[in-house]
Amino acid sequence: MDRANYSVAYELKNMLVNRIADRHFREMSSRYLHGRLIDIGCGIKPYREVLAPLVAAHIGVDHEGSLHDRSNMDLTGTAYSIPAPDGSFDSALCTAVLEHLEEPERAIRECHRVLKQGGMAIYSVPFIWHLHEEPRDFYRYSKYGLKYLFEKCGFEIVELRALSGFWVTFGQMLVYYLYTFNRGPLRWIPIIPALGLLIQGVSFVLDWLHCREEWTWMYMLAARKRESSG
Ligand SMILES: C[S@@+](CC[C@H](N)C(=O)[O-])C[C@H]1O[C@@H](n2cnc3c(N)ncnc32)[C@H](O)[C@@H]1O
């Protein structure tokens, strides 16, 4: 599949979850992010436009082996070793990265190091999601695990949101499963993308009618570096 077709397929497949995540991110970023921001595991910097009016600088760091377009990286480093001095950022962003790290606690401590006292971080982390970016896919997180980890590393959780209930998660899993058949001659008939959109629409309505957050596909959290933490 060429690059343009790949991104169209990706957008269609993820339309619902991307829209939900975007809506929550817009609300939370406008509330918590400002000043110099470090985007840890920035990938293609998908939130660049949302952040532009909010922050003074948006600095992306990603590792050398990243599978994403490297033109968005400002710094080459890892989540464990960000090439920046202590306390050099007002805000941090780390979306859909923590599950790809062997040692999440070390990475959260590194984020804590580069933030100023009182600095804010926004993370998004999957709870129910299929394997991706293999073999660098290590963990899934519950809200209790997240609270434990962030507090242990010197953060106070200010807000933690479950982004969906059962239906969006289940619908999205079904869409991904169906897309595994979108190959060979089937690729030329848009039956699976059409079915995918229908499933996403129905899932959205069902989740709106009955949302059970214990089946969320993703959490988004805002955490503050505690004033007194060393
Ligand atoms: C699913 S992508 C998310 C990218 C982006 N944050 C987003 O929201 O679209 C995971 C990102 O984590 C990065 N990553 C994986 N291991 C890393 C590490 N040890 N240090 C820094 N980034 C890492 C990958 O290169 C990739 O850009």
The ligand as a MOL file (V3000), in Angstrom:
LIG
                    3D

  0  0  0     0  0            999 V3000
M  V30 BEGIN CTAB
M  V30 COUNTS 27 29 0 0 0
M  V30 BEGIN ATOM
M  V30 1 C 1.9940 4.8730 19.0030 0
M  V30 2 S 3.2860 5.9930 18.6930 0 CHG=1
M  V30 3 C 2.6390 7.5080 19.3580 0
M  V30 4 C 3.2360 8.7120 18.7140 0
M  V30 5 C 2.6160 10.0480 19.1300 0
M  V30 6 N 2.9370 10.3740 20.4980 0
M  V30 7 C 1.1230 10.0500 18.9000 0
M  V30 8 O 0.3580 10.3010 19.8320 0
M  V30 9 O 0.7190 9.7990 17.7420 0 CHG=-1
M  V30 10 C 4.5270 5.5660 19.8950 0
M  V30 11 C 5.7340 6.4460 19.8470 0
M  V30 12 O 6.6170 6.0860 20.9170 0
M  V30 13 C 7.9370 6.1690 20.4300 0
M  V30 14 N 8.8220 5.3870 21.2990 0
M  V30 15 C 8.8790 4.0540 21.4520 0
M  V30 16 N 9.8490 3.7220 22.3260 0
M  V30 17 C 10.4360 4.9020 22.7140 0
M  V30 18 C 11.5030 5.2510 23.6040 0
M  V30 19 N 12.1780 4.3110 24.2710 0
M  V30 20 N 11.8160 6.5450 23.7610 0
M  V30 21 C 11.1160 7.5070 23.0980 0
M  V30 22 N 10.1050 7.2420 22.2410 0
M  V30 23 C 9.7720 5.9580 22.0670 0
M  V30 24 C 7.8060 5.6310 19.0070 0
M  V30 25 O 8.9190 5.9510 18.1890 0
M  V30 26 C 6.5250 6.3160 18.5590 0
M  V30 27 O 6.7600 7.5810 18.0160 0
M  V30 END ATOM
M  V30 BEGIN BOND
M  V30 1 1 1 2
M  V30 2 1 2 3
M  V30 3 1 2 10
M  V30 4 1 3 4
M  V30 5 1 4 5
M  V30 6 1 5 6
M  V30 7 1 5 7
M  V30 8 2 7 8
M  V30 9 1 7 9
M  V30 10 1 10 11
M  V30 11 1 11 12
M  V30 12 1 11 26
M  V30 13 1 12 13
M  V30 14 1 13 14
M  V30 15 1 13 24
M  V30 16 1 14 15
M  V30 17 1 14 23
M  V30 18 2 15 16
M  V30 19 1 16 17
M  V30 20 1 17 18
M  V30 21 2 17 23
M  V30 22 1 18 19
M  V30 23 2 18 20
M  V30 24 1 20 21
M  V30 25 2 21 22
M  V30 26 1 22 23
M  V30 27 1 24 25
M  V30 28 1 24 26
M  V30 29 1 26 27
M  V30 END BOND
M  V30 END CTAB
M  END
